[in-house]
């Protein structure tokens, strides 16, 4: 079980302080949302952030959630910047393109993962199971933080666990808090992207401890 805080919800003007606080609380992986303003109606970070992050925190994993349908220039740029894993949306490109980029990531020793939007049938993961290191299940519609967890997501997680087996990590992203993390965990998820619940609290470490107790129960 692992929590990956979403940098999107941290304070951009105090980003290093917020990352330091999370690392002190035991975080070993950060979820970095890359939004291009086209695939989703929002903009976020570029490769320089990842490069700076890895320079300052070389032992902490950078997980890149790639919300873009223009991978040709951007995926190589983030790999060069030091991404440890890259998550690609099924909906953003053809299956042939997905296969190409998953192979590219493997060739560059970067873990590749597949992301599914809430309305995408879970069976689409089947052809990619031999290439991916993780499935990310969007439990909100992508593009903005602070949304409410979609209740039907629990059934989708269960279906993916049945298809993928017990070994493949299933990550969930969107509306994760001290209530919904239990729903996702009981359904079969074991990696949890948490944003607002952690970063809007007065005490990051205390919120982390609450989630860790739930994960351990």
DOKOL-247086 format. One record per residue: x negated, y, z negated of N, C-alpha, C in turn; residue in three letters; residue number from 1. Coordinates in nm, 2 decimals. Layout:
<nodes>
((X, Y, Z), (X, Y, Z), (X, Y, Z), 'ALA', NUM)
...
</nodes>
This chain:
<nodes>
((-0.08, -0.12, 0.00), (0.00, 0.00, 0.00), (-0.09, 0.13, 0.00), 'UNK', 1)
((-0.05, 0.22, 0.08), (-0.13, 0.34, 0.09), (-0.04, 0.46, 0.12), 'UNK', 2)
((-0.08, 0.58, 0.06), (-0.02, 0.70, 0.09), (-0.12, 0.79, 0.18), 'UNK', 3)
((-0.07, 0.84, 0.29), (-0.15, 0.93, 0.37), (-0.08, 1.07, 0.38), 'UNK', 4)
((-0.13, 1.16, 0.30), (-0.06, 1.30, 0.30), (-0.07, 1.36, 0.44), 'UNK', 5)
((0.04, 1.43, 0.47), (0.04, 1.51, 0.60), (-0.02, 1.64, 0.58), 'UNK', 6)
((-0.13, 1.67, 0.65), (-0.19, 1.80, 0.64), (-0.10, 1.91, 0.69), 'UNK', 7)
((0.00, 1.87, 0.78), (0.09, 1.97, 0.83), (0.16, 2.05, 0.72), 'UNK', 8)
((0.18, 1.98, 0.60), (0.26, 2.04, 0.49), (0.17, 2.11, 0.39), 'UNK', 9)
((0.04, 2.10, 0.41), (-0.06, 2.17, 0.32), (-0.05, 2.32, 0.36), 'UNK', 10)
((-0.12, 2.40, 0.27), (-0.13, 2.55, 0.29), (-0.25, 2.57, 0.39), 'UNK', 11)
((-0.22, 2.62, 0.51), (-0.32, 2.64, 0.61), (-0.43, 2.74, 0.56), 'UNK', 12)
((-0.39, 2.83, 0.48), (-0.48, 2.93, 0.43), (-0.57, 2.88, 0.31), 'UNK', 13)
((-0.53, 2.77, 0.26), (-0.61, 2.71, 0.15), (-0.63, 2.56, 0.18), 'UNK', 14)
((-0.66, 2.53, 0.30), (-0.65, 2.39, 0.35), (-0.76, 2.30, 0.28), 'UNK', 15)
((-0.88, 2.35, 0.27), (-0.99, 2.28, 0.20), (-0.95, 2.25, 0.05), 'UNK', 16)
((-0.90, 2.35, -0.01), (-0.86, 2.33, -0.15), (-0.75, 2.23, -0.17), 'UNK', 17)
((-0.65, 2.23, -0.07), (-0.55, 2.13, -0.08), (-0.60, 1.99, -0.05), 'UNK', 18)
((-0.69, 1.98, 0.04), (-0.75, 1.84, 0.07), (-0.84, 1.80, -0.05), 'UNK', 19)
((-0.92, 1.89, -0.11), (-1.00, 1.85, -0.22), (-0.91, 1.80, -0.33), 'UNK', 20)
((-0.79, 1.86, -0.36), (-0.70, 1.82, -0.46), (-0.65, 1.68, -0.44), 'UNK', 21)
((-0.62, 1.65, -0.31), (-0.56, 1.52, -0.27), (-0.67, 1.42, -0.29), 'UNK', 22)
((-0.79, 1.44, -0.24), (-0.90, 1.35, -0.26), (-0.93, 1.32, -0.41), 'UNK', 23)
((-0.92, 1.42, -0.49), (-0.94, 1.40, -0.63), (-0.83, 1.31, -0.69), 'UNK', 24)
((-0.72, 1.31, -0.63), (-0.61, 1.23, -0.68), (-0.61, 1.09, -0.62), 'UNK', 25)
((-0.72, 1.06, -0.54), (-0.74, 0.92, -0.49), (-0.70, 0.90, -0.35), 'UNK', 26)
((-0.67, 1.00, -0.27), (-0.64, 0.99, -0.13), (-0.76, 0.95, -0.05), 'UNK', 27)
((-0.75, 0.85, 0.04), (-0.86, 0.81, 0.13), (-0.83, 0.82, 0.28), 'UNK', 28)
((-0.70, 0.86, 0.31), (-0.67, 0.88, 0.45), (-0.57, 1.00, 0.46), 'UNK', 29)
((-0.59, 1.08, 0.56), (-0.50, 1.20, 0.58), (-0.44, 1.18, 0.72), 'UNK', 30)
((-0.31, 1.22, 0.73), (-0.23, 1.21, 0.85), (-0.23, 1.35, 0.91), 'UNK', 31)
((-0.28, 1.36, 1.03), (-0.30, 1.49, 1.10), (-0.21, 1.49, 1.22), 'UNK', 32)
((-0.10, 1.57, 1.22), (-0.01, 1.58, 1.33), (-0.06, 1.68, 1.44), 'UNK', 33)
((-0.07, 1.62, 1.56), (-0.11, 1.70, 1.67), (0.01, 1.72, 1.76), 'UNK', 34)
((0.06, 1.84, 1.77), (0.18, 1.87, 1.85), (0.15, 1.98, 1.96), 'UNK', 35)
((0.20, 1.95, 2.08), (0.16, 2.03, 2.19), (0.26, 2.13, 2.24), 'UNK', 36)
((0.37, 2.14, 2.17), (0.48, 2.24, 2.22), (0.55, 2.19, 2.34), 'UNK', 37)
((0.52, 2.07, 2.39), (0.59, 2.02, 2.51), (0.67, 1.89, 2.48), 'UNK', 38)
((0.59, 1.79, 2.43), (0.66, 1.67, 2.39), (0.75, 1.69, 2.27), 'UNK', 39)
((0.71, 1.78, 2.18), (0.79, 1.82, 2.06), (0.78, 1.97, 2.06), 'UNK', 40)
((0.89, 2.04, 2.01), (0.90, 2.19, 2.02), (0.82, 2.25, 1.90), 'UNK', 41)
((0.70, 2.22, 1.89), (0.62, 2.28, 1.78), (0.47, 2.27, 1.82), 'UNK', 42)
((0.39, 2.35, 1.76), (0.24, 2.35, 1.78), (0.17, 2.33, 1.65), 'UNK', 43)
((0.06, 2.26, 1.65), (-0.01, 2.24, 1.53), (-0.16, 2.26, 1.55), 'UNK', 44)
((-0.24, 2.15, 1.53), (-0.38, 2.16, 1.52), (-0.45, 2.11, 1.65), 'UNK', 45)
((-0.58, 2.15, 1.66), (-0.66, 2.10, 1.77), (-0.78, 2.02, 1.73), 'UNK', 46)
((-0.86, 1.98, 1.82), (-0.98, 1.89, 1.79), (-1.07, 1.95, 1.69), 'UNK', 47)
((-1.08, 2.09, 1.69), (-1.18, 2.15, 1.59), (-1.15, 2.12, 1.45), 'UNK', 48)
((-1.02, 2.11, 1.42), (-0.98, 2.08, 1.28), (-1.03, 1.94, 1.24), 'UNK', 49)
((-1.02, 1.85, 1.33), (-1.06, 1.71, 1.30), (-1.22, 1.71, 1.29), 'UNK', 50)
((-1.29, 1.78, 1.37), (-1.43, 1.79, 1.36), (-1.47, 1.85, 1.23), 'UNK', 51)
((-1.41, 1.96, 1.19), (-1.44, 2.02, 1.06), (-1.41, 1.93, 0.95), 'UNK', 52)
((-1.29, 1.86, 0.96), (-1.25, 1.77, 0.85), (-1.35, 1.66, 0.83), 'UNK', 53)
((-1.40, 1.60, 0.94), (-1.49, 1.49, 0.93), (-1.63, 1.54, 0.88), 'UNK', 54)
((-1.67, 1.66, 0.91), (-1.79, 1.71, 0.86), (-1.79, 1.73, 0.71), 'UNK', 55)
((-1.67, 1.79, 0.66), (-1.66, 1.81, 0.52), (-1.63, 1.69, 0.44), 'UNK', 56)
((-1.55, 1.60, 0.50), (-1.51, 1.48, 0.43), (-1.54, 1.35, 0.51), 'UNK', 57)
((-1.67, 1.32, 0.53), (-1.70, 1.21, 0.62), (-1.65, 1.07, 0.58), 'UNK', 58)
((-1.63, 1.05, 0.45), (-1.58, 0.92, 0.40), (-1.43, 0.91, 0.40), 'UNK', 59)
((-1.36, 1.01, 0.43), (-1.21, 1.01, 0.43), (-1.16, 0.99, 0.57), 'UNK', 60)
((-1.07, 0.90, 0.59), (-1.02, 0.87, 0.72), (-0.92, 0.97, 0.78), 'UNK', 61)
((-0.94, 1.00, 0.90), (-0.85, 1.10, 0.98), (-0.76, 1.02, 1.07), 'UNK', 62)
((-0.63, 1.02, 1.04), (-0.53, 0.95, 1.12), (-0.46, 1.05, 1.21), 'UNK', 63)
((-0.48, 1.04, 1.34), (-0.42, 1.14, 1.43), (-0.29, 1.10, 1.49), 'UNK', 64)
((-0.18, 1.16, 1.45), (-0.05, 1.14, 1.51), (-0.03, 1.23, 1.63), 'UNK', 65)
((-0.04, 1.17, 1.75), (-0.06, 1.24, 1.87), (0.08, 1.26, 1.93), 'UNK', 66)
((0.14, 1.38, 1.91), (0.27, 1.41, 1.97), (0.25, 1.49, 2.09), 'UNK', 67)
((0.21, 1.43, 2.20), (0.19, 1.49, 2.33), (0.21, 1.39, 2.44), 'UNK', 68)
((0.25, 1.44, 2.55), (0.27, 1.36, 2.67), (0.16, 1.40, 2.77), 'UNK', 69)
((0.05, 1.46, 2.73), (-0.07, 1.49, 2.81), (-0.19, 1.44, 2.75), 'UNK', 70)
((-0.21, 1.30, 2.75), (-0.32, 1.24, 2.68), (-0.46, 1.26, 2.75), 'UNK', 71)
((-0.46, 1.28, 2.88), (-0.58, 1.27, 2.96), (-0.69, 1.35, 2.91), 'UNK', 72)
((-0.67, 1.48, 2.87), (-0.77, 1.56, 2.82), (-0.78, 1.56, 2.67), 'UNK', 73)
((-0.66, 1.54, 2.60), (-0.66, 1.56, 2.46), (-0.71, 1.43, 2.38), 'UNK', 74)
((-0.68, 1.31, 2.43), (-0.72, 1.19, 2.35), (-0.88, 1.19, 2.35), 'UNK', 75)
((-0.95, 1.20, 2.46), (-1.09, 1.20, 2.46), (-1.15, 1.31, 2.36), 'UNK', 76)
((-1.08, 1.43, 2.36), (-1.13, 1.54, 2.28), (-1.12, 1.50, 2.13), 'UNK', 77)
((-1.01, 1.44, 2.09), (-1.00, 1.40, 1.95), (-1.09, 1.28, 1.91), 'UNK', 78)
((-1.11, 1.19, 2.01), (-1.21, 1.08, 1.98), (-1.35, 1.14, 1.96), 'UNK', 79)
((-1.38, 1.24, 2.04), (-1.51, 1.30, 2.03), (-1.52, 1.38, 1.90), 'UNK', 80)
((-1.41, 1.43, 1.85), (-1.41, 1.51, 1.73), (-1.43, 1.42, 1.61), 'UNK', 81)
((-1.41, 1.29, 1.62), (-1.43, 1.20, 1.51), (-1.31, 1.13, 1.45), 'UNK', 82)
((-1.20, 1.13, 1.53), (-1.08, 1.06, 1.48), (-1.11, 0.92, 1.44), 'UNK', 83)
((-1.06, 0.87, 1.33), (-1.07, 0.73, 1.29), (-0.96, 0.65, 1.35), 'UNK', 84)
((-0.84, 0.70, 1.37), (-0.74, 0.63, 1.43), (-0.65, 0.73, 1.51), 'UNK', 85)
((-0.59, 0.68, 1.62), (-0.50, 0.77, 1.70), (-0.37, 0.69, 1.72), 'UNK', 86)
((-0.26, 0.76, 1.70), (-0.13, 0.70, 1.71), (-0.06, 0.76, 1.83), 'UNK', 87)
((-0.02, 0.68, 1.92), (0.04, 0.73, 2.05), (0.19, 0.69, 2.05), 'UNK', 88)
((0.27, 0.79, 2.10), (0.41, 0.77, 2.11), (0.45, 0.68, 2.23), 'UNK', 89)
((0.53, 0.58, 2.21), (0.58, 0.50, 2.32), (0.65, 0.59, 2.42), 'UNK', 90)
((0.72, 0.69, 2.37), (0.81, 0.77, 2.45), (0.73, 0.87, 2.54), 'UNK', 91)
((0.60, 0.89, 2.51), (0.53, 1.00, 2.57), (0.47, 0.96, 2.70), 'UNK', 92)
((0.46, 0.83, 2.74), (0.39, 0.79, 2.86), (0.44, 0.66, 2.91), 'UNK', 93)
((0.40, 0.62, 3.02), (0.44, 0.48, 3.07), (0.36, 0.38, 3.00), 'UNK', 94)
((0.41, 0.25, 3.01), (0.35, 0.14, 2.94), (0.21, 0.12, 3.00), 'UNK', 95)
((0.19, 0.14, 3.13), (0.06, 0.13, 3.19), (-0.04, 0.23, 3.13), 'UNK', 96)
((0.01, 0.35, 3.11), (-0.08, 0.46, 3.04), (-0.11, 0.42, 2.90), 'UNK', 97)
((-0.01, 0.37, 2.83), (-0.03, 0.33, 2.69), (-0.14, 0.22, 2.68), 'UNK', 98)
((-0.13, 0.12, 2.77), (-0.23, 0.02, 2.77), (-0.37, 0.07, 2.80), 'UNK', 99)
((-0.38, 0.17, 2.89), (-0.50, 0.23, 2.93), (-0.56, 0.30, 2.81), 'UNK', 100)
((-0.48, 0.38, 2.74), (-0.54, 0.46, 2.63), (-0.57, 0.37, 2.50), 'UNK', 101)
((-0.49, 0.27, 2.48), (-0.52, 0.17, 2.37), (-0.65, 0.10, 2.40), 'UNK', 102)
((-0.68, 0.06, 2.52), (-0.80, 0.01, 2.56), (-0.92, 0.11, 2.54), 'UNK', 103)
((-0.89, 0.23, 2.58), (-0.99, 0.34, 2.57), (-1.03, 0.35, 2.42), 'UNK', 104)
((-0.93, 0.36, 2.34), (-0.96, 0.37, 2.19), (-1.04, 0.26, 2.14), 'UNK', 105)
((-1.00, 0.14, 2.18), (-1.08, 0.02, 2.13), (-1.22, 0.02, 2.18), 'UNK', 106)
((-1.24, 0.06, 2.30), (-1.37, 0.07, 2.36), (-1.46, 0.18, 2.28), 'UNK', 107)
((-1.39, 0.28, 2.22), (-1.46, 0.38, 2.15), (-1.46, 0.36, 2.00), 'UNK', 108)
((-1.42, 0.24, 1.96), (-1.42, 0.20, 1.82), (-1.33, 0.29, 1.73), 'UNK', 109)
((-1.21, 0.33, 1.79), (-1.11, 0.40, 1.72), (-0.99, 0.32, 1.72), 'UNK', 110)
((-0.93, 0.31, 1.60), (-0.81, 0.22, 1.58), (-0.69, 0.28, 1.66), 'UNK', 111)
((-0.62, 0.21, 1.74), (-0.50, 0.25, 1.81), (-0.38, 0.21, 1.75), 'UNK', 112)
((-0.28, 0.29, 1.75), (-0.15, 0.26, 1.69), (-0.03, 0.31, 1.78), 'UNK', 113)
((0.08, 0.25, 1.77), (0.20, 0.28, 1.85), (0.30, 0.35, 1.76), 'UNK', 114)
((0.36, 0.46, 1.81), (0.46, 0.53, 1.73), (0.60, 0.51, 1.80), 'UNK', 115)
((0.70, 0.49, 1.72), (0.84, 0.48, 1.77), (0.93, 0.59, 1.72), 'UNK', 116)
((1.00, 0.66, 1.80), (1.10, 0.76, 1.76), (1.22, 0.68, 1.71), 'UNK', 117)
((1.31, 0.75, 1.63), (1.42, 0.69, 1.57), (1.51, 0.62, 1.67), 'UNK', 118)
((1.52, 0.66, 1.79), (1.62, 0.61, 1.89), (1.56, 0.50, 1.98), 'UNK', 119)
((1.43, 0.47, 1.96), (1.36, 0.38, 2.05), (1.38, 0.23, 2.00), 'UNK', 120)
((1.42, 0.14, 2.09), (1.44, 0.00, 2.04), (1.31, -0.06, 1.99), 'UNK', 121)
((1.31, -0.12, 1.88), (1.19, -0.17, 1.82), (1.12, -0.28, 1.90), 'UNK', 122)
((1.20, -0.35, 1.98), (1.14, -0.46, 2.06), (1.03, -0.42, 2.16), 'UNK', 123)
((1.02, -0.29, 2.18), (0.92, -0.24, 2.28), (0.78, -0.26, 2.23), 'UNK', 124)
((0.76, -0.29, 2.10), (0.63, -0.31, 2.05), (0.57, -0.44, 2.09), 'UNK', 125)
((0.65, -0.54, 2.13), (0.60, -0.67, 2.16), (0.49, -0.68, 2.25), 'UNK', 126)
((0.49, -0.61, 2.37), (0.37, -0.63, 2.46), (0.24, -0.57, 2.41), 'UNK', 127)
((0.25, -0.49, 2.30), (0.13, -0.42, 2.25), (0.07, -0.48, 2.13), 'UNK', 128)
((0.13, -0.58, 2.07), (0.09, -0.64, 1.94), (-0.05, -0.68, 1.94), 'UNK', 129)
((-0.11, -0.72, 2.05), (-0.25, -0.77, 2.06), (-0.35, -0.65, 2.06), 'UNK', 130)
((-0.30, -0.53, 2.08), (-0.39, -0.42, 2.09), (-0.38, -0.31, 1.98), 'UNK', 131)
((-0.27, -0.31, 1.91), (-0.25, -0.21, 1.81), (-0.29, -0.25, 1.67), 'UNK', 132)
((-0.34, -0.16, 1.59), (-0.38, -0.19, 1.45), (-0.27, -0.14, 1.35), 'UNK', 133)
((-0.16, -0.08, 1.40), (-0.06, -0.03, 1.31), (0.06, 0.02, 1.40), 'UNK', 134)
((0.18, 0.01, 1.34), (0.30, 0.07, 1.40), (0.34, 0.18, 1.31), 'UNK', 135)
((0.37, 0.30, 1.37), (0.43, 0.41, 1.29), (0.57, 0.43, 1.33), 'UNK', 136)
((0.66, 0.41, 1.23), (0.80, 0.43, 1.25), (0.84, 0.57, 1.20), 'UNK', 137)
((0.89, 0.64, 1.30), (0.94, 0.78, 1.26), (1.07, 0.76, 1.19), 'UNK', 138)
((1.08, 0.82, 1.07), (1.20, 0.81, 0.99), (1.28, 0.94, 1.00), 'UNK', 139)
((1.23, 1.04, 1.08), (1.30, 1.16, 1.12), (1.26, 1.18, 1.27), 'UNK', 140)
((1.33, 1.27, 1.33), (1.29, 1.31, 1.47), (1.17, 1.40, 1.46), 'UNK', 141)
((1.07, 1.37, 1.54), (0.94, 1.43, 1.53), (0.94, 1.58, 1.57), 'UNK', 142)
((0.85, 1.66, 1.51), (0.83, 1.79, 1.55), (0.83, 1.89, 1.43), 'UNK', 143)
((0.89, 1.86, 1.32), (0.90, 1.96, 1.21), (0.90, 1.88, 1.08), 'UNK', 144)
((0.83, 1.93, 0.98), (0.83, 1.87, 0.85), (0.95, 1.91, 0.77), 'UNK', 145)
((0.97, 1.84, 0.66), (1.08, 1.88, 0.57), (1.22, 1.82, 0.60), 'UNK', 146)
((1.22, 1.73, 0.70), (1.35, 1.67, 0.74), (1.39, 1.56, 0.64), 'UNK', 147)
((1.52, 1.52, 0.65), (1.58, 1.42, 0.57), (1.56, 1.28, 0.63), 'UNK', 148)
((1.52, 1.18, 0.55), (1.50, 1.04, 0.59), (1.63, 0.99, 0.66), 'UNK', 149)
((1.61, 0.93, 0.77), (1.73, 0.87, 0.84), (1.75, 0.73, 0.79), 'UNK', 150)
((1.87, 0.71, 0.73), (1.90, 0.59, 0.65), (1.88, 0.46, 0.74), 'UNK', 151)
((1.92, 0.46, 0.86), (1.91, 0.35, 0.95), (1.76, 0.30, 0.96), 'UNK', 152)
((1.67, 0.38, 0.93), (1.53, 0.35, 0.94), (1.49, 0.22, 0.87), 'UNK', 153)
((1.55, 0.19, 0.75), (1.52, 0.07, 0.68), (1.54, -0.05, 0.76), 'UNK', 154)
((1.65, -0.06, 0.83), (1.68, -0.17, 0.91), (1.58, -0.19, 1.03), 'UNK', 155)
((1.54, -0.07, 1.08), (1.44, -0.08, 1.19), (1.30, -0.13, 1.14), 'UNK', 156)
((1.27, -0.09, 1.02), (1.14, -0.14, 0.96), (1.15, -0.29, 0.94), 'UNK', 157)
((1.26, -0.34, 0.89), (1.28, -0.48, 0.87), (1.27, -0.56, 1.00), 'UNK', 158)
((1.33, -0.50, 1.11), (1.32, -0.57, 1.24), (1.17, -0.57, 1.29), 'UNK', 159)
((1.10, -0.46, 1.27), (0.96, -0.46, 1.32), (0.88, -0.56, 1.24), 'UNK', 160)
((0.90, -0.57, 1.11), (0.83, -0.66, 1.03), (0.85, -0.81, 1.07), 'UNK', 161)
((0.98, -0.84, 1.11), (1.01, -0.97, 1.16), (0.93, -1.00, 1.30), 'UNK', 162)
((0.93, -0.89, 1.38), (0.86, -0.91, 1.51), (0.71, -0.92, 1.50), 'UNK', 163)
((0.65, -0.83, 1.41), (0.51, -0.81, 1.40), (0.44, -0.91, 1.31), 'UNK', 164)
((0.52, -0.97, 1.22), (0.46, -1.06, 1.12), (0.41, -0.98, 1.00), 'UNK', 165)
((0.34, -1.06, 0.91), (0.31, -1.00, 0.78), (0.18, -0.92, 0.78), 'UNK', 166)
((0.10, -0.93, 0.88), (-0.04, -0.87, 0.87), (-0.04, -0.73, 0.92), 'UNK', 167)
((0.04, -0.70, 1.02), (0.02, -0.56, 1.09), (0.08, -0.45, 0.99), 'UNK', 168)
((0.00, -0.35, 0.96), (0.05, -0.24, 0.88), (0.17, -0.17, 0.95), 'UNK', 169)
((0.27, -0.14, 0.87), (0.38, -0.06, 0.92), (0.38, 0.07, 0.84), 'UNK', 170)
((0.37, 0.18, 0.91), (0.36, 0.31, 0.85), (0.50, 0.38, 0.87), 'UNK', 171)
((0.54, 0.46, 0.78), (0.66, 0.54, 0.80), (0.63, 0.69, 0.78), 'UNK', 172)
((0.70, 0.77, 0.85), (0.67, 0.92, 0.85), (0.80, 0.99, 0.86), 'UNK', 173)
((0.83, 1.07, 0.76), (0.95, 1.16, 0.77), (1.04, 1.14, 0.65), 'UNK', 174)
((1.05, 1.25, 0.56), (1.14, 1.25, 0.45), (1.11, 1.15, 0.34), 'UNK', 175)
((0.98, 1.12, 0.33), (0.94, 1.02, 0.22), (0.92, 1.10, 0.09), 'UNK', 176)
((0.99, 1.04, -0.01), (0.99, 1.10, -0.15), (1.00, 0.98, -0.25), 'UNK', 177)
((1.03, 1.01, -0.37), (1.03, 0.91, -0.47), (1.15, 0.82, -0.46), 'UNK', 178)
((1.25, 0.86, -0.38), (1.37, 0.77, -0.35), (1.35, 0.69, -0.22), 'UNK', 179)
((1.31, 0.76, -0.12), (1.30, 0.69, 0.01), (1.18, 0.60, 0.03), 'UNK', 180)
((1.08, 0.62, -0.05), (0.96, 0.54, -0.04), (0.99, 0.39, -0.09), 'UNK', 181)
((1.08, 0.38, -0.18), (1.13, 0.25, -0.22), (1.21, 0.18, -0.12), 'UNK', 182)
((1.29, 0.25, -0.05), (1.37, 0.20, 0.06), (1.28, 0.14, 0.17), 'UNK', 183)
((1.18, 0.23, 0.21), (1.08, 0.19, 0.31), (1.00, 0.07, 0.27), 'UNK', 184)
((0.95, 0.07, 0.14), (0.87, -0.04, 0.09), (0.95, -0.17, 0.09), 'UNK', 185)
((1.07, -0.17, 0.04), (1.15, -0.29, 0.03), (1.18, -0.34, 0.17), 'UNK', 186)
((1.18, -0.26, 0.27), (1.21, -0.30, 0.41), (1.09, -0.36, 0.47), 'UNK', 187)
((0.97, -0.34, 0.42), (0.85, -0.39, 0.48), (0.74, -0.30, 0.51), 'UNK', 188)
((0.76, -0.17, 0.49), (0.65, -0.07, 0.52), (0.54, -0.08, 0.41), 'UNK', 189)
((0.42, -0.04, 0.45), (0.31, -0.04, 0.35), (0.22, 0.07, 0.36), 'UNK', 190)
((0.25, 0.17, 0.45), (0.17, 0.29, 0.46), (0.27, 0.40, 0.47), 'UNK', 191)
((0.26, 0.51, 0.39), (0.36, 0.61, 0.37), (0.30, 0.75, 0.40), 'UNK', 192)
((0.35, 0.82, 0.50), (0.31, 0.96, 0.52), (0.40, 1.04, 0.44), 'UNK', 193)
((0.34, 1.12, 0.35), (0.41, 1.21, 0.26), (0.36, 1.35, 0.27), 'UNK', 194)
((0.46, 1.44, 0.29), (0.43, 1.58, 0.32), (0.48, 1.67, 0.21), 'UNK', 195)
((0.61, 1.71, 0.23), (0.67, 1.81, 0.14), (0.67, 1.77, 0.00), 'UNK', 196)
((0.70, 1.64, -0.03), (0.71, 1.59, -0.16), (0.59, 1.61, -0.24), 'UNK', 197)
((0.47, 1.60, -0.18), (0.34, 1.62, -0.24), (0.30, 1.77, -0.25), 'UNK', 198)
((0.31, 1.83, -0.13), (0.25, 1.97, -0.12), (0.34, 2.08, -0.17), 'UNK', 199)
((0.47, 2.05, -0.19), (0.56, 2.16, -0.24), (0.57, 2.15, -0.40), 'UNK', 200)
((0.50, 2.05, -0.45), (0.51, 2.03, -0.60), (0.40, 2.11, -0.67), 'UNK', 201)
((0.42, 2.14, -0.79), (0.32, 2.22, -0.87), (0.20, 2.14, -0.90), 'UNK', 202)
((0.21, 2.01, -0.91), (0.10, 1.92, -0.95), (0.10, 1.80, -0.85), 'UNK', 203)
((0.00, 1.81, -0.75), (-0.01, 1.70, -0.65), (-0.04, 1.57, -0.72), 'UNK', 204)
((-0.13, 1.56, -0.82), (-0.17, 1.44, -0.88), (-0.05, 1.37, -0.95), 'UNK', 205)
((0.03, 1.45, -1.02), (0.14, 1.40, -1.09), (0.24, 1.33, -0.99), 'UNK', 206)
((0.27, 1.40, -0.88), (0.36, 1.35, -0.78), (0.30, 1.22, -0.72), 'UNK', 207)
((0.17, 1.21, -0.70), (0.11, 1.09, -0.65), (0.13, 0.97, -0.75), 'UNK', 208)
((0.11, 1.00, -0.87), (0.13, 0.90, -0.97), (0.27, 0.84, -0.97), 'UNK', 209)
((0.37, 0.92, -0.95), (0.51, 0.88, -0.94), (0.52, 0.78, -0.83), 'UNK', 210)
((0.47, 0.82, -0.71), (0.48, 0.73, -0.59), (0.40, 0.60, -0.61), 'UNK', 211)
((0.28, 0.61, -0.67), (0.20, 0.49, -0.69), (0.28, 0.39, -0.79), 'UNK', 212)
((0.35, 0.44, -0.88), (0.42, 0.35, -0.97), (0.53, 0.28, -0.90), 'UNK', 213)
((0.60, 0.35, -0.81), (0.70, 0.29, -0.73), (0.64, 0.19, -0.63), 'UNK', 214)
((0.53, 0.22, -0.57), (0.47, 0.12, -0.48), (0.43, 0.00, -0.55), 'UNK', 215)
((0.39, 0.01, -0.67), (0.34, -0.11, -0.75), (0.45, -0.19, -0.81), 'UNK', 216)
((0.57, -0.14, -0.81), (0.68, -0.20, -0.88), (0.74, -0.32, -0.79), 'UNK', 217)
</nodes>
